[in-house]
Amino acid sequence: MKGIQPPHVDDSDKPLRREMAMAYRRAREAGEGDLMAREAAMAVYRRARPGEPQLAASEWVAEMIASAVLVDPAWFWKNLK
């Protein structure tokens, strides 16, 4: 049985993934919960891709956050409660 597979991230999307992960982490380090941290990541995404429908944008942000966690979980969760 296969485990959960990380989402595929094109090389061209990796800088955006990093920027969104950093926005998420900054919000969490500031004491915000998951919802507000995801909103911070969504704001980054919206600036990069303003025409994307809300549902598609939400799905993409969730996938990119999950991908960032899978790439380096120790870094992603460092100093976060």
N, C-alpha and C positions, 0 to 999 in steps of 0.2 A: 504494500500500500504506500502510495506517495504521500508525503507531507504537503503542507501548504506551500505553493510555489510563489515566489515573489513576483510582483508585476514586472513586466518588461518595460524598461525605461530607455528610450532612444538617447543616444549621446547628446543630441541637440536639446533634450529636455532636462538633462542633469543639472545645469546651472539653475533652472527654475526650481527643480526639486530641492536643491540645496538652499535656495533663498526661502522657500516655503518652510523647510525644516528649521531653519534658523529663526524664522518668525514664530513658529510653534514653540520652539525652545525658549525664546526670549519671554514669551507670554507665560509659559509654565514657570520659568525662573522668577518671574515677577509675582508669582503666587496665584496666577489664574488657573482655572480648571481646564479640562479638556475642551469643552465647548468654546470658551473664549479663545483658547489657543488655536483651535481649528478655524475660528473666524479670522484670526490674524493671518493664518496661512491662506485662507480664501481671499483676503484682501490683496495679498501678493499676487495670487493667481489672476484675480480680476484686473489688476493693473497690466499684467502681461497679456491677457486674452479677454478683453472686455466684452466681446460679442457672444461668448459661450453661454448656452442655456444653463439655468441654475442647477438642474438635476445632474447634467453632465459635468458641470464644474465641481459639484460636491463629490461626485464619484471619483473624479480625477484627483482631487485634493486628498481624499481618503486613501487612494491607492499610492500616491506619492509619499504621504506620511508613513504608511505601512512599509513602503520600499526603503525609505530612509532608516527606519528602525531596523529592518532586516540587514541592511548594508553594514551598519556599525551600531549594534544595540548599546554597547558600553558607552560610546560617545553620546548617543541620542539621549540616554537616561541619566547621564552623569549630572550630579548636583540637583536632580529633580526628585520631588517627593511623590 
